[in-house]
């Protein structure tokens, strides 16, 4: 999870929401990603999707069997869809996303019987640190906007 947090820190250096992901197979990182939505102006450039794409390229297969994906924030509907479609058997994430989380907060795609693939989930790994990483980013963003507004007046 700490490596996913390092990816999230890279996103923050680009003024992106600090979310990071890594895909691991047999103890080796085969995919990594961090948010690039603003940088790429791409609504699908979430950390998980980028890490999954890289892992698929590394393995030369869209089936990411025997892999684990580590993510700093509970995946959204799109990212859980990607995890399920890639057949990733295990998801480990840091903190919940009560706004759009699809692993229990809003929906729970990991156990939905309508899907032909189930995902084993471990949540709350380094929860406080992952949550603080996001909170710190948004605090700084609010302060910056407040200062810009103050300077504009």
Secondary structure, 3 states (H helix, E strand, C coil): CHHHHHHHHHHHHCCCCCCEEEEEECCEEEEEEECCHHHHCCCCCCHHHHHHHHHHHHHCCCCCCCEEEEEEECCCHHHHHHHHHCCCCEEEEEECCCCCCCECCCCEHHHCCCCCCCCEEEECCCHHHHHHHHHHHHHHHHHHHHHHHHHHC
